[in-house]
């Protein structure tokens, strides 16, 4: 039973860190700031959550502190992503795609 | 088996860190650098948790939690600064 649990934990850990590496690859390859924000923050959020789940499966005694970190990451990561995208828009960074929904809808929605 | 998976996970974290570090150094705009910094802090939190797993010490989880809190505040401050001061 504990062998199965540690195997699942290790696989989840590895999958999460692979998502982190993919997020880094997206940050390296993507053409403009907004696509970099997408690739960087979404993939790494999933990667961190999977890694922390794997750590909780490997060492069940640490679950409560790991759950605190998971909650904190789930609250703060999308928030910082949104803040960065709005800062880029207000600093007049042009997107590669020509659609700019935020400028069409008006700044007050941001 | 678990040791091998931990080692592979550490290698993947190192690869992610290097790729994000490239964007942090080379980023053509300040916003790109702040995005790269945000991603670097997330990767660093995962790296601290991996360190806790490898060394078997629970105290590193507290370090990861405090680091996540402080780096989030840093990213928010940098984003507010980039928006310009006309609020």
Backbone of each chain as ProteinMPNN parsed JSONL, in Angstrom:
{"seq_chain_A": "XXXXXXXXXXXXXXXXXXXXXXXXXXXXXXXXXXXXXXXXXXXXXXXXXXXXXXXXXXXXXXXXXXXXXXXXXXXXXXXXXXXXXXXXXXXXXXXXXXXXXXXXXXXXXX", "coords_chain_A": {"N_chain_A": [[0.841, -1.211, 0.0], [1.859, 1.269, 0.898], [3.917, 1.314, -0.86], [2.603, 1.583, -3.32], [1.47, 4.109, -2.874], [3.751, 5.736, -2.668], [4.768, 5.392, -5.202], [2.761, 6.537, -6.817], [2.933, 9.143, -5.797], [5.55, 9.849, -6.551], [5.31, 9.77, -9.348], [3.407, 11.796, -9.772], [4.854, 13.943, -8.827], [6.931, 14.011, -10.719], [5.476, 14.519, -13.052], [4.442, 17.057, -12.446], [6.789, 18.613, -12.28], [7.606, 18.341, -14.905], [5.616, 19.832, -16.15], [6.35, 22.317, -15.143], [8.795, 22.631, -16.488], [7.823, 22.776, -19.08], [6.402, 25.162, -18.901], [8.542, 26.925, -18.541], [9.752, 26.553, -21.018], [7.777, 27.616, -22.686], [7.917, 30.26, -21.839], [10.38, 30.857, -22.874], [10.041, 30.56, -25.646], [7.747, 31.897, -26.624], [6.135, 34.492, -28.591], [5.361, 37.199, -27.775], [4.678, 39.533, -25.009], [2.16, 38.977, -23.781], [1.455, 36.359, -24.537], [3.563, 35.118, -23.312], [2.952, 35.567, -20.646], [0.638, 34.0, -20.433], [1.659, 31.35, -20.994], [3.671, 31.159, -19.078], [2.423, 31.536, -16.489], [0.103, 29.882, -16.3], [0.841, 27.184, -16.908], [2.826, 26.794, -15.003], [1.404, 27.065, -12.642], [-0.263, 24.759, -12.607], [1.807, 22.892, -12.636], [3.094, 23.383, -10.166], [1.008, 22.732, -8.389], [0.618, 19.982, -8.925], [3.128, 19.019, -8.187], [3.176, 19.593, -5.439], [1.06, 17.985, -4.623], [2.175, 15.501, -5.171], [4.258, 15.546, -3.302], [2.742, 15.517, -0.966], [1.629, 12.985, -1.176], [3.9, 11.422, -0.983], [4.916, 11.991, 1.583], [2.775, 11.757, 3.919], [2.463, 13.009, 6.382], [3.009, 15.694, 6.124], [0.87, 16.953, 5.07], [-0.848, 19.078, 5.818], [0.564, 21.504, 5.938], [1.443, 21.526, 3.295], [-1.005, 21.743, 2.038], [-1.7, 24.33, 2.817], [0.233, 25.787, 1.369], [-0.601, 25.106, -1.206], [-3.18, 26.285, -1.287], [-2.398, 28.952, -1.051], [-0.867, 29.344, -3.375], [-2.858, 28.914, -5.274], [-4.48, 31.111, -4.806], [-2.792, 33.366, -5.241], [-1.382, 33.158, -7.67], [-2.99, 33.39, -10.145], [-3.803, 35.975, -9.626], [-1.446, 37.55, -9.667], [-0.764, 37.109, -12.301], [-2.871, 38.387, -13.658], [-2.478, 41.012, -12.784], [0.017, 41.541, -13.959], [-0.585, 41.334, -16.685], [-2.365, 43.476, -16.967], [-0.677, 45.589, -16.284], [1.123, 45.432, -18.41], [-0.59, 46.073, -20.506], [-1.298, 48.702, -19.854], [1.181, 49.854, -20.017], [1.403, 50.129, -22.666], [2.218, 47.941, -24.263], [2.306, 46.265, -27.285], [0.164, 43.696, -28.485], [0.887, 40.61, -30.31], [-1.134, 39.363, -31.815], [-3.87, 40.941, -33.554], [-6.242, 41.601, -32.337], [-7.626, 43.509, -29.714], [-9.239, 43.324, -27.118], [-9.575, 44.578, -24.66], [-9.003, 47.29, -25.056], [-11.106, 47.906, -26.757], [-13.367, 47.486, -25.186], [-13.074, 49.348, -23.212], [-11.25, 51.03, -20.657], [-12.187, 50.951, -18.05], [-13.152, 48.486, -17.385], [-11.041, 46.956, -16.719]], "CA_chain_A": [[0.0, 0.0, 0.0], [2.71, 2.455, 0.939], [4.682, 1.313, -2.102], [1.748, 2.187, -4.358], [1.326, 5.545, -2.58], [4.99, 6.46, -3.006], [4.905, 5.382, -6.658], [1.856, 7.584, -7.329], [3.494, 10.44, -5.426], [6.706, 10.147, -7.392], [4.863, 10.071, -10.707], [2.783, 13.118, -9.75], [5.962, 14.901, -8.676], [7.639, 14.123, -11.985], [4.583, 15.181, -14.013], [4.386, 18.471, -12.102], [8.021, 19.316, -12.672], [7.625, 18.435, -16.366], [4.81, 21.0, -16.5], [7.189, 23.496, -14.867], [9.756, 22.778, -17.581], [7.072, 23.243, -20.25], [6.145, 26.582, -18.699], [9.78, 27.631, -18.844], [9.947, 26.506, -22.475], [6.857, 28.605, -23.264], [8.466, 31.584, -21.558], [11.537, 31.037, -23.746], [9.736, 30.502, -27.059], [6.553, 32.618, -27.069], [6.562, 35.679, -29.346], [5.199, 38.516, -27.154], [4.53, 39.524, -23.557], [0.902, 38.389, -23.296], [1.543, 34.902, -24.658], [4.503, 34.643, -22.289], [2.23, 35.527, -19.376], [-0.217, 32.807, -20.467], [2.439, 30.112, -20.875], [4.425, 31.121, -17.839], [1.709, 31.405, -15.223], [-0.864, 28.767, -16.211], [1.515, 25.882, -16.848], [3.559, 26.617, -13.755], [0.453, 26.84, -11.549], [-0.586, 23.329, -12.609], [2.996, 22.139, -12.262], [3.316, 23.476, -8.722], [-0.028, 21.986, -7.66], [0.899, 18.543, -9.053], [4.318, 18.693, -7.397], [2.833, 19.588, -4.011], [0.26, 16.779, -4.418], [3.107, 14.381, -5.111], [4.963, 15.611, -2.018], [1.805, 15.094, 0.076], [1.483, 11.526, -1.263], [5.135, 10.781, -0.523], [5.031, 12.158, 3.035], [1.419, 12.181, 4.329], [2.467, 13.819, 7.595], [3.199, 17.108, 5.811], [-0.234, 17.349, 4.191], [-1.533, 20.316, 6.185], [1.384, 22.625, 5.466], [1.409, 21.529, 1.824], [-2.319, 22.272, 1.642], [-1.604, 25.79, 2.961], [0.982, 26.326, 0.223], [-1.458, 24.945, -2.393], [-4.199, 27.34, -1.257], [-1.77, 30.238, -1.3], [-0.514, 29.413, -4.798], [-4.084, 29.041, -6.067], [-4.988, 32.478, -4.694], [-1.92, 34.46, -5.662], [-0.809, 33.038, -9.006], [-3.822, 34.068, -11.139], [-3.849, 37.404, -9.314], [-0.254, 38.228, -10.183], [-0.837, 37.054, -13.763], [-3.779, 39.442, -14.115], [-1.81, 42.296, -12.54], [1.081, 41.738, -14.946], [-1.182, 41.594, -18.0], [-2.899, 44.838, -16.969], [0.456, 46.509, -16.321], [1.649, 45.437, -19.778], [-1.522, 46.806, -21.354], [-1.203, 50.132, -19.554], [2.482, 50.34, -20.481], [1.282, 50.202, -24.129], [2.881, 46.852, -24.973], [1.391, 45.83, -28.341], [0.1, 42.246, -28.679], [1.168, 40.125, -31.661], [-2.439, 39.276, -32.468], [-4.353, 42.307, -33.726], [-7.409, 41.864, -31.502], [-7.335, 44.105, -28.411], [-10.586, 43.429, -26.565], [-9.613, 45.481, -23.504], [-9.084, 48.662, -25.552], [-12.425, 48.125, -27.341], [-14.385, 47.514, -24.142], [-12.868, 50.484, -22.326], [-10.3, 50.76, -19.599], [-12.789, 50.827, -16.725], [-13.427, 47.09, -17.071], [-9.827, 46.25, -16.304]], "C_chain_A": [[0.864, 1.245, 0.0], [3.598, 2.512, -0.292], [3.905, 1.94, -3.233], [1.637, 3.692, -4.163], [2.583, 6.305, -2.986], [5.211, 6.463, -4.51], [4.031, 6.46, -7.29], [2.407, 8.97, -7.028], [4.665, 10.821, -6.295], [6.302, 10.497, -8.808], [4.221, 11.449, -10.784], [3.834, 14.222, -9.64], [6.661, 15.128, -10.008], [6.793, 14.853, -13.023], [4.522, 16.69, -13.738], [5.633, 19.216, -12.513], [8.168, 19.364, -14.184], [6.764, 19.608, -16.837], [5.569, 22.297, -16.227], [8.169, 23.729, -16.005], [9.054, 23.266, -18.845], [6.741, 24.725, -20.133], [7.384, 27.418, -18.981], [10.063, 27.667, -20.329], [9.033, 27.518, -23.173], [7.361, 30.019, -23.04], [9.634, 31.894, -22.491], [11.107, 31.251, -25.192], [8.652, 31.475, -27.521], [6.915, 33.998, -27.626], [6.358, 37.021, -28.639], [4.814, 38.385, -25.68], [3.286, 38.777, -23.097], [0.926, 36.874, -23.403], [2.53, 34.33, -23.653], [3.826, 34.576, -20.929], [1.349, 34.28, -19.319], [0.596, 31.556, -20.184], [3.101, 30.031, -19.514], [3.574, 30.856, -16.628], [0.772, 30.199, -15.194], [-0.167, 27.43, -16.062], [2.228, 25.71, -15.518], [2.624, 26.477, -12.564], [0.097, 25.361, -11.461], [0.616, 22.504, -12.168], [3.252, 22.182, -10.77], [2.282, 22.663, -7.952], [0.236, 20.485, -7.736], [2.106, 18.141, -8.214], [3.993, 18.622, -5.911], [1.947, 18.386, -3.678], [1.164, 15.555, -4.307], [3.864, 14.366, -3.793], [4.054, 15.147, -0.884], [1.603, 13.579, 0.034], [2.727, 10.813, -0.746], [5.268, 10.847, 0.994], [3.698, 12.67, 3.569], [1.406, 13.046, 5.583], [2.577, 15.308, 7.326], [1.995, 17.709, 5.122], [-0.804, 18.72, 4.517], [-0.746, 21.533, 5.712], [1.396, 22.696, 3.95], [0.082, 22.07, 1.323], [-2.352, 23.788, 1.77], [-0.889, 26.405, 1.763], [0.137, 26.236, -1.05], [-2.516, 26.042, -2.444], [-3.585, 28.688, -1.604], [-1.414, 30.409, -2.765], [-1.768, 29.605, -5.644], [-4.685, 30.434, -5.958], [-4.102, 33.485, -5.423], [-1.481, 34.375, -7.11], [-1.677, 33.674, -10.089], [-3.872, 35.572, -10.91], [-2.633, 38.132, -9.872], [-0.229, 38.195, -11.703], [-1.714, 38.169, -14.304], [-3.16, 40.823, -13.92], [-0.754, 42.57, -13.6], [0.503, 42.042, -16.315], [-1.735, 43.009, -18.068], [-1.778, 45.872, -17.002], [1.044, 46.58, -17.723], [0.737, 46.224, -20.695], [-1.418, 48.301, -21.117], [0.137, 50.718, -19.937], [2.549, 50.336, -22.006], [2.151, 49.171, -24.839], [1.901, 46.301, -26.004], [1.373, 44.316, -28.414], [0.426, 41.865, -30.122], [-0.116, 39.973, -32.455], [-3.048, 40.677, -32.526], [-5.588, 42.624, -32.894], [-6.966, 42.443, -30.158], [-8.666, 44.38, -27.725], [-10.653, 44.446, -25.432], [-9.705, 46.932, -23.953], [-10.465, 48.933, -26.146], [-13.488, 48.252, -26.264], [-14.245, 48.73, -23.24], [-12.03, 50.093, -21.136], [-10.973, 50.457, -18.267], [-13.131, 49.392, -16.373], [-12.216, 46.395, -16.479], [-9.694, 46.214, -14.787]], "O_chain_A": [[0.646, 2.166, -0.787], [3.993, 3.592, -0.734], [4.444, 2.723, -4.014], [1.696, 4.463, -5.121], [2.502, 7.384, -3.573], [5.774, 7.415, -5.051], [4.472, 7.2, -8.17], [2.365, 9.864, -7.874], [4.778, 11.966, -6.732], [6.868, 11.408, -9.413], [4.452, 12.191, -11.739], [3.726, 15.278, -10.264], [6.951, 16.261, -10.39], [7.295, 15.688, -13.776], [4.547, 17.5, -14.664], [5.553, 20.327, -13.037], [8.771, 20.295, -14.717], [7.117, 20.3, -17.792], [5.451, 23.261, -16.983], [8.366, 24.862, -16.444], [9.608, 24.068, -19.597], [6.787, 25.46, -21.119], [7.296, 28.488, -19.584], [10.55, 28.668, -20.854], [9.443, 28.189, -24.12], [7.255, 30.874, -23.918], [9.856, 33.048, -22.855], [11.731, 32.038, -25.905], [8.63, 31.848, -28.694], [7.889, 34.607, -27.185], [7.143, 37.935, -28.89], [4.645, 37.279, -25.167], [3.345, 38.022, -22.127], [0.481, 36.174, -22.494], [2.369, 33.2, -23.19], [4.076, 33.659, -20.147], [1.306, 33.586, -18.303], [0.287, 30.794, -19.268], [3.101, 28.981, -18.871], [3.946, 30.028, -15.796], [0.656, 29.549, -14.156], [-0.527, 26.629, -15.199], [2.241, 24.615, -14.957], [2.986, 25.845, -11.572], [0.143, 24.77, -10.382], [0.472, 21.537, -11.421], [3.585, 21.165, -10.161], [2.619, 21.985, -6.982], [0.098, 19.782, -6.735], [2.122, 17.071, -7.606], [4.457, 17.728, -5.203], [2.054, 17.823, -2.589], [0.95, 14.684, -3.463], [4.092, 13.3, -3.221], [4.503, 14.476, 0.045], [1.425, 12.949, 1.077], [2.635, 9.741, -0.149], [5.685, 9.875, 1.624], [3.498, 13.88, 3.667], [0.427, 13.752, 5.826], [2.271, 16.115, 8.204], [2.058, 18.839, 4.637], [-1.204, 19.455, 3.614], [-1.312, 22.475, 5.157], [1.363, 23.784, 3.374], [0.032, 22.77, 0.311], [-2.956, 24.468, 0.94], [-1.335, 27.409, 1.208], [0.144, 27.152, -1.872], [-2.735, 26.658, -3.487], [-4.168, 29.472, -2.352], [-1.626, 31.476, -3.342], [-1.756, 30.362, -6.614], [-5.329, 30.904, -6.896], [-4.601, 34.354, -6.137], [-1.229, 35.405, -7.734], [-1.152, 34.441, -10.896], [-3.969, 36.353, -11.857], [-2.762, 39.197, -10.474], [0.261, 39.129, -12.337], [-1.36, 38.824, -15.284], [-3.295, 41.699, -14.775], [-0.635, 43.694, -14.087], [1.019, 42.896, -17.034], [-1.602, 43.68, -19.092], [-1.899, 46.906, -17.659], [1.423, 47.657, -18.183], [1.208, 46.959, -21.562], [-1.447, 49.086, -22.065], [0.25, 51.924, -20.16], [3.623, 50.518, -22.58], [2.749, 49.46, -25.876], [0.788, 45.911, -25.651], [2.433, 43.69, -28.408], [0.269, 42.67, -31.04], [-0.199, 40.389, -33.611], [-2.781, 41.507, -31.657], [-5.951, 43.792, -32.754], [-6.037, 41.929, -29.535], [-9.166, 45.505, -27.739], [-11.676, 45.109, -25.258], [-10.396, 47.731, -23.321], [-10.959, 50.058, -26.06], [-14.42, 49.044, -26.409], [-15.204, 49.109, -22.567], [-12.093, 48.958, -20.662], [-10.388, 49.769, -17.431], [-13.376, 49.084, -15.207], [-12.345, 45.367, -15.814], [-8.728, 45.657, -14.265]]}, "seq_chain_B": "XXXXXXXXXXXXXXXXXXXXXXXXXXXXXXXXXXXXXXXXXXXXXXXXXXXXXXXXXXXXXXXXXXXXXXXXXXXXXXXXXXXXXXX", "coords_chain_B": {"N_chain_B": [[13.577, 3.592, -6.453], [11.882, 5.793, -5.854], [13.899, 7.561, -5.305], [15.122, 7.858, -7.793], [13.024, 9.069, -9.22], [12.814, 11.442, -7.792], [15.277, 12.583, -8.421], [15.027, 12.953, -11.204], [12.917, 14.78, -11.171], [14.172, 16.93, -9.95], [16.021, 17.573, -11.955], [14.259, 18.405, -13.99], [13.161, 20.675, -12.783], [15.443, 22.245, -12.68], [15.913, 22.65, -15.417], [13.609, 24.127, -16.116], [14.095, 26.379, -14.556], [16.418, 27.422, -15.732], [15.502, 28.066, -18.329], [13.569, 30.029, -17.759], [15.254, 31.854, -16.598], [16.761, 32.667, -18.749], [14.866, 34.245, -20.12], [14.531, 36.172, -18.178], [17.005, 37.464, -18.19], [17.376, 38.237, -20.889], [15.012, 39.46, -21.669], [13.153, 41.652, -23.726], [11.651, 43.829, -22.79], [10.758, 45.619, -19.756], [8.476, 44.521, -18.636], [8.523, 41.883, -19.509], [10.674, 40.947, -18.063], [9.661, 41.101, -15.462], [7.568, 39.263, -15.605], [9.081, 36.957, -16.052], [10.411, 36.914, -13.622], [8.301, 36.408, -11.864], [7.578, 33.813, -12.677], [9.979, 32.555, -12.072], [9.974, 32.719, -9.261], [7.827, 31.035, -8.656], [8.834, 28.612, -9.57], [10.965, 28.424, -7.826], [9.689, 28.055, -5.353], [8.679, 25.475, -5.728], [11.144, 24.203, -5.953], [12.135, 24.527, -3.355], [10.335, 22.944, -1.935], [11.007, 20.475, -3.017], [13.588, 20.305, -2.021], [12.977, 20.042, 0.688], [11.778, 17.524, 0.595], [13.939, 15.916, -0.223], [15.853, 16.286, 1.786], [14.354, 15.633, 3.953], [13.377, 17.315, 5.951], [10.942, 19.092, 7.696], [10.858, 21.778, 8.142], [11.565, 23.285, 5.963], [9.271, 23.641, 4.526], [7.913, 25.725, 5.743], [9.657, 27.747, 5.048], [9.211, 27.771, 2.273], [6.54, 28.634, 2.214], [6.655, 31.257, 3.346], [8.379, 32.406, 1.522], [6.844, 32.297, -0.825], [4.784, 34.082, -0.133], [6.213, 36.566, 0.232], [7.423, 36.922, -2.282], [5.222, 37.145, -3.927], [4.185, 39.601, -3.067], [6.297, 41.208, -3.925], [6.152, 40.962, -6.736], [3.67, 42.143, -7.195], [4.156, 44.778, -6.369], [6.14, 45.52, -8.249], [4.628, 45.357, -10.607], [2.703, 47.347, -10.181], [4.396, 49.52, -10.194], [5.263, 49.495, -12.835], [2.98, 50.217, -14.178], [2.889, 52.932, -14.138], [2.65, 56.234, -12.656], [0.116, 57.525, -12.651], [-2.301, 57.194, -11.161]], "CA_chain_B": [[12.598, 4.094, -7.423], [11.499, 7.154, -5.479], [15.083, 8.413, -5.432], [15.299, 8.167, -9.219], [12.004, 10.042, -9.627], [13.178, 12.734, -7.195], [16.387, 13.155, -9.184], [14.495, 13.446, -12.475], [12.143, 15.984, -10.89], [15.131, 18.008, -9.74], [16.561, 17.976, -13.255], [13.223, 19.168, -14.703], [13.078, 22.003, -12.154], [16.616, 23.018, -13.097], [15.694, 23.065, -16.806], [12.625, 25.208, -16.099], [14.726, 27.568, -13.981], [17.352, 28.001, -16.706], [14.746, 28.675, -19.423], [12.985, 31.281, -17.273], [16.361, 32.784, -16.347], [17.095, 33.266, -20.056], [13.92, 35.333, -20.386], [14.785, 37.223, -17.196], [18.201, 38.216, -18.574], [17.314, 38.753, -22.243], [13.705, 40.011, -21.984], [13.336, 42.964, -24.349], [11.001, 44.893, -22.029], [10.75, 45.415, -18.308], [7.362, 43.64, -18.274], [8.971, 40.505, -19.718], [11.521, 40.556, -16.936], [8.848, 40.873, -14.261], [6.887, 37.978, -15.82], [10.068, 35.911, -15.819], [10.671, 36.87, -12.177], [7.154, 35.733, -11.265], [7.717, 32.373, -12.942], [11.145, 32.072, -11.311], [9.62, 32.506, -7.852], [6.995, 29.829, -8.539], [9.735, 27.467, -9.706], [11.784, 28.342, -6.619], [8.866, 27.44, -4.299], [8.72, 24.03, -5.972], [12.478, 23.723, -5.63], [12.281, 24.438, -1.897], [9.593, 21.755, -1.487], [11.836, 19.323, -3.385], [14.675, 20.254, -1.033], [12.412, 19.479, 1.916], [11.585, 16.085, 0.391], [15.214, 15.215, -0.32], [16.542, 16.304, 3.072], [13.485, 15.073, 4.98], [13.12, 18.271, 7.045], [9.665, 19.763, 7.461], [11.002, 23.219, 8.354], [11.691, 23.952, 4.672], [7.933, 23.999, 4.029], [7.663, 27.087, 6.234], [10.454, 28.642, 4.2], [8.52, 27.887, 0.995], [5.324, 29.441, 2.397], [7.032, 32.663, 3.524], [8.956, 32.875, 0.26], [5.742, 32.531, -1.769], [4.111, 35.319, 0.295], [7.014, 37.767, -0.015], [7.664, 37.125, -3.713], [3.972, 37.65, -4.506], [4.142, 41.043, -2.808], [7.283, 41.861, -4.787], [5.641, 41.028, -8.102], [2.586, 43.132, -7.234], [4.765, 46.107, -6.297], [6.783, 45.811, -9.526], [3.585, 45.584, -11.621], [2.132, 48.667, -9.928], [5.382, 50.508, -10.612], [5.323, 49.537, -14.297], [1.789, 50.858, -14.725], [3.053, 54.375, -14.151], [2.145, 56.822, -11.427], [-0.979, 58.472, -12.823], [-3.587, 56.797, -10.59]], "C_chain_B": [[12.224, 5.548, -7.129], [12.693, 8.102, -5.591], [15.322, 8.817, -6.874], [14.292, 9.218, -9.67], [12.311, 11.417, -9.053], [14.303, 13.396, -7.979], [15.898, 13.724, -10.509], [13.694, 14.729, -12.274], [13.068, 17.172, -10.651], [15.729, 18.5, -11.036], [15.545, 18.818, -14.026], [13.087, 20.562, -14.119], [14.257, 22.869, -12.574], [16.463, 23.513, -14.53], [14.718, 24.24, -16.863], [13.255, 26.499, -15.593], [15.653, 28.239, -14.991], [16.594, 28.699, -17.839], [14.123, 30.0, -18.989], [14.071, 32.323, -17.016], [16.826, 33.438, -17.646], [16.17, 34.441, -20.347], [14.149, 36.492, -19.423], [15.977, 38.078, -17.614], [17.983, 38.932, -19.903], [16.046, 39.54, -22.556], [13.781, 41.408, -22.559], [12.686, 44.101, -23.568], [11.053, 44.582, -20.538], [9.633, 44.464, -17.903], [7.756, 42.178, -18.445], [9.829, 40.031, -18.556], [10.699, 40.286, -15.691], [8.07, 39.566, -14.388], [7.847, 36.825, -15.538], [10.388, 35.785, -14.337], [9.549, 36.142, -11.443], [7.274, 34.224, -11.44], [8.892, 31.787, -12.167], [10.795, 31.835, -9.845], [8.749, 31.268, -7.684], [7.871, 28.581, -8.618], [10.573, 27.302, -8.437], [10.999, 27.742, -5.46], [8.858, 25.925, -4.469], [10.089, 23.446, -5.626], [12.69, 23.598, -4.135], [11.537, 23.223, -1.357], [10.367, 20.488, -1.844], [13.009, 19.167, -2.417], [14.199, 19.652, 0.282], [12.234, 17.972, 1.783], [12.916, 15.342, 0.437], [15.9, 15.143, 1.04], [15.674, 15.741, 4.194], [13.205, 16.013, 6.14], [11.872, 19.076, 6.74], [9.799, 21.28, 7.52], [11.094, 23.974, 7.024], [10.333, 24.327, 4.09], [7.54, 25.387, 4.505], [8.421, 28.107, 5.398], [9.735, 28.861, 2.873], [7.293, 28.781, 1.111], [5.662, 30.921, 2.507], [7.608, 33.232, 2.235], [7.873, 33.169, -0.767], [5.03, 33.84, -1.441], [4.906, 36.553, -0.109], [7.22, 38.005, -1.504], [6.404, 37.596, -4.413], [3.855, 39.156, -4.284], [5.119, 41.795, -3.705], [6.791, 42.014, -6.207], [4.539, 42.076, -8.215], [3.157, 44.55, -7.224], [5.407, 46.482, -7.63], [5.751, 46.091, -10.605], [2.947, 46.958, -11.442], [3.09, 49.765, -10.39], [5.402, 50.632, -12.129], [4.115, 50.24, -14.897], [1.957, 52.366, -14.842], [2.301, 55.004, -12.993], [0.885, 57.658, -11.544], [-2.299, 57.965, -12.288], [-4.059, 57.837, -9.582]], "O_chain_B": [[12.244, 6.408, -8.009], [12.54, 9.278, -5.921], [15.678, 9.961, -7.16], [14.638, 10.144, -10.404], [12.106, 12.435, -9.714], [14.298, 14.609, -8.184], [16.287, 14.823, -10.904], [13.768, 15.651, -13.086], [12.787, 18.285, -11.094], [15.929, 19.702, -11.214], [15.906, 19.82, -14.642], [12.916, 21.531, -14.859], [14.107, 24.07, -12.799], [16.83, 24.646, -14.841], [14.96, 25.224, -17.562], [12.992, 27.578, -16.124], [15.679, 29.465, -15.101], [16.98, 29.786, -18.269], [14.139, 30.975, -19.74], [13.847, 33.521, -17.192], [17.231, 34.6, -17.658], [16.624, 35.505, -20.768], [13.984, 37.654, -19.793], [15.963, 39.293, -17.413], [18.355, 40.097, -20.046], [15.982, 40.217, -23.582], [14.406, 42.281, -21.957], [13.134, 45.242, -23.677], [11.345, 43.463, -20.117], [9.785, 43.69, -16.958], [7.38, 41.33, -17.637], [9.736, 38.884, -18.118], [10.993, 39.355, -14.941], [7.919, 38.837, -13.408], [7.489, 35.849, -14.88], [10.613, 34.681, -13.842], [9.797, 35.361, -10.524], [7.098, 33.456, -10.494], [8.818, 30.665, -11.667], [11.26, 30.866, -9.245], [8.893, 30.53, -6.709], [7.695, 27.628, -7.859], [10.859, 26.18, -8.019], [11.563, 26.997, -4.659], [9.01, 25.179, -3.502], [10.189, 22.347, -5.082], [13.354, 22.665, -3.682], [12.017, 22.546, -0.447], [10.385, 19.532, -1.068], [13.377, 18.054, -2.041], [14.903, 18.865, 0.914], [12.499, 17.224, 2.724], [13.024, 14.28, 1.05], [16.453, 14.11, 1.417], [16.183, 15.406, 5.264], [12.828, 15.553, 7.218], [11.749, 19.67, 5.669], [8.941, 21.995, 7.001], [10.748, 25.154, 6.952], [10.244, 25.228, 3.256], [6.909, 26.145, 3.768], [7.909, 29.181, 5.08], [9.65, 29.991, 2.392], [7.025, 29.592, 0.224], [5.039, 31.752, 1.847], [7.364, 34.388, 1.891], [7.954, 34.158, -1.496], [4.706, 34.619, -2.338], [4.364, 37.477, -0.716], [7.199, 39.15, -1.956], [6.478, 38.356, -5.379], [3.476, 39.899, -5.19], [4.813, 42.885, -4.188], [6.98, 43.061, -6.825], [4.471, 42.809, -9.202], [2.703, 45.415, -7.972], [5.254, 47.609, -8.101], [5.962, 46.97, -11.44], [2.678, 47.655, -12.421], [2.666, 50.799, -10.906], [5.54, 51.733, -12.662], [4.199, 50.797, -15.991], [1.219, 53.008, -15.589], [1.414, 54.379, -12.412], [0.589, 58.435, -10.637], [-3.341, 58.256, -12.876], [-5.127, 57.682, -8.99]]}, "name": "protein", "num_of_chains": 2, "seq": "XXXXXXXXXXXXXXXXXXXXXXXXXXXXXXXXXXXXXXXXXXXXXXXXXXXXXXXXXXXXXXXXXXXXXXXXXXXXXXXXXXXXXXXXXXXXXXXXXXXXXXXXXXXXXXXXXXXXXXXXXXXXXXXXXXXXXXXXXXXXXXXXXXXXXXXXXXXXXXXXXXXXXXXXXXXXXXXXXXXXXXXXXXXXXXXXXXXXX"}
